[in-house]
């Protein structure tokens, strides 16, 4: 058994006490601590069923996350007023002056999300009150519009656990992730192929100490040359082999994202994407 899980088990009650709404779980292995200003669009959400899911600030009123993060166990959207959105956070253990917390107002889930294959795994959350801009700690993401070639080194960002004696600090970190060939990734994991509107990046072989994403990294943003390129959707392998990290590829969804920012209708809480229901018929 590695030292990291042992430290996590020992320290988890400490973190749970410090931030009551978060039940800690492994987030990153082998990450590098970052500072404010490096990835100011990074955010996270807390829902009735998930202690933490990655999100990205789109503008003062909206964040981007995964459909998985906005749907409950029966694939219905949460009541948006029960979803908390946090931005401007460096450490999950403490509440800083830079942290801005908002409640959700409306949730827009991609209507073609497929639960069995995780295609079209995106959702936009509109918040009840806008984030305060300008801010040194919070800025909208620049979204990818171009192909990112295999072999490019990108950054996966989120909150990773760092053990210090018997305490566990969940600090904002980045992982270097190498863009991999989609066909190669699909061949490693035949039951979950990497479709064209996905991107594969990260470890493809067993790595005992990282760098690799763990379960708490769902929805974290992948940045290539500082531009939001993907959201971590599956293949959250925590250092194991043959399960490469796979992301919803943002460049394929920019028109849909823009449409959500200007929508005037309000999908009711409990909405379920039709394709999810169809996949079980």
Helices and strands as residue ranges (DSSP letters): H 3-18, E 28-29, E 32-33, E 42-46, E 53-59, E 62-65, H 67-70, G 80-82, E 84-87, E 100-109, E 123-127, E 153-164, E 167-180, H 182-188, E 198-201, E 212-213, G 215-217, E 221-224, E 227-234, E 246-249, G 250-252, H 254-261, H 274-278
